[in-house]
Every structure is written in C-alpha cells, then in structure tokens.
C-alpha cells in the first residue's frame, strides 16, 4: 500500500513538473513573440540568438524532454490547416512527406518556426532530422539564408552527418544560384564522404562541380571514387562520366583560346584548332575521349565530332532560382546508357561561354 501511495505521489510530481515547464515556456514564448511583433525585427538575426535562456541549467535527463516539447510545437504549427491539407492530398493520392512545405506561413510564423527548431536543437543538438525538416520548410518559404544558418549550426554539432551537408548542397544550388555552385558541390562532397541517410551520391557531386565549371575538381573527385571502387559496373559508370567531363574541360579550354584569339585580332577567326599548336599556345589538340575529334565551326564554336555531350551540365547552369529550368535550345535525346546527347544540325550548341543568368 505504501509503495502504491509513493508511486502515485511520484507520478503527480512528474505531471506537475511537466505542467510547470509548459506554463513557463508558453509564457516565455508569448513575451518573446509580443516583443518581436512590437519591434518588427527581420528574420536575418544571428543564428546563435535564442529566446530560451532558462532550462540551460537542467541536467542531461531533462533536456530531451524540453527538446521534445519544442519539437512537438514546431511540427504542429498551423496544425488545423495541415490536417485539412492532408485530407485533400490523401484524397488525390499524393504523398505527405514534408507536407508542411505546402503551407503558407507569414514572416512572423517563419520566425517562430525557426525559433522553435533552434530551441529543439539547443536541448538536443544531435537530433539531425530537426535541422533537415526545418531547413526544408524555411528554404521553400523563401528564407534560404535562415535555413542555411540552421543547417550550419547542425553541421557544427554533427560534423559526421551526411544528411545535413547534403541538404546544404541542395539549398545552395536550388535557392542561391550560380555564384554558389562550388559551395554546393563542396557540401555534396562532404555528404558523400560522411555517407548515411539522405547523403549525396558521387554523380551528384561531380555534376554540381561541372555545373559550376569546376571540371578539374569534378574529375579529381571521380578519380578518387574510382580508386576506392571494387564494383566493375560502378567503375564502368564512373569512367563514362569522366569521359563526358573531359569533353567539357577540353572544349572550355579550347573555346577560351578561340575567344582570346578573336578578341586580339579584331574579330578574325583562327583557321583551325591546329593553328594554336603552330603558334605555341598548346603542345597538341587534346584527344577526344570518345574517339572523335575537336573542331572549330564557322560560328567560332568548339565542338566534338561526332557530337556527344552531357546536356544536363548546361541545363543545370540555366536553372534560375524561383523561375525554374529554361527549355534547352536544342533537341536532347537519351541513348541506351542513360546519357543525354545533344543534337544540333548547325553545331551551334553553346556551352561554357553561355551568358550567366542573373538571379
């Protein structure tokens, strides 16, 4: 009987503690929210700032409880609208993965979501999915910088994560644009190296490097992957990717020579690529990896014949954040090995000297 009474008292104490924590945190959050509304602070505040200063003294056993409280608050933000949307999407047979992405949030609600997730990860810094979840929502809400801030904090706490740098790579490419392709590729490479759930794959890393015209880095990365590969099929696929990268690298270098020659000689075209060898600019015209050759078209473009290039590199470069992909200016077909081949009767396929789109 005494044990039963003691157990009941202990249970009541625990329930009282949970209620106390909720009341205190609700009060703190309300005071903070009122203050933010009054001052209309922007969302670009320092990523280390947090509205939570109490509970920092709590022992390790209590912090996961507080983290769970904030996680529930974050994932149930706008729960009523979310429930209605889930019913509609279920009726249409649509998946509900990260369905919060499709909810419209005000600027204040975006700020509140960020704070709830920062508080969650403050008390449980190794809860990787909280960073992953929150950064997705914030980036699709038009707050990629805030998403990056959350993820970089997460990567600082979880340096071996494959999930967090993989999402950073996606956000830098998809939301930040051309100036950040190299950062996107570097985070993708980190994600691949760390591996794990939602980590980047080797082809994604090399493609991002190529989209940023960092062909040398893409080639070196794939070479390192090839050295550690023991699967013949994987090795064959990597070698095929390397050939496409070498084509882009060679064409970029040769096109640079052509453009400089034309600029130096008042628009006069070189007679052929072999002229650069006779002038001493290069020791030899590079060998075309697929067994063809590089030629100079009457329009002043360097191409390989037969024309065989991976059009996806250009397609990635032509992506403009918030506008989507432009249509390819030439017909693109896939062959049996899954690579896109560019077919252009005028051999006027633009490549590394495309005009960069402003974003």
Buried (B, 14 or more C-beta within 10 A) or exposed (E): EEEEEEEEEEEEEEEEEEEEBEEEBEEBBEEBBEEBEEEEEEBEBEBEEBBBEEBEEEEEEBBEBBBBBBBEBBBEBBEEBBEEBEEEBEEEEEEEEEEBEBBEBEEBBBBBBBBBBBBBBBBBBEBBEBBBBBBBBBBBBBBBBBBBBBBBBBBEBBEEBBBBBBBBBBBBBBBBBBEBBBBBBBBBBBBBBBEEEBBBBBBBBBBBBBBBBBBEBBBEBBEEBBEEBEEEEEBEBBEBBBBBBBBBBBBBBBBEBBEEBBEEEEEEBBEEBEBBEEEEEBEEBBEBBBEBBBBBBEEBBBBBEEBBBBBBBBBBBBBBBEEEEEEBBBEBEEEEEEBBBBEBEEBBBBBBBEEEBEE
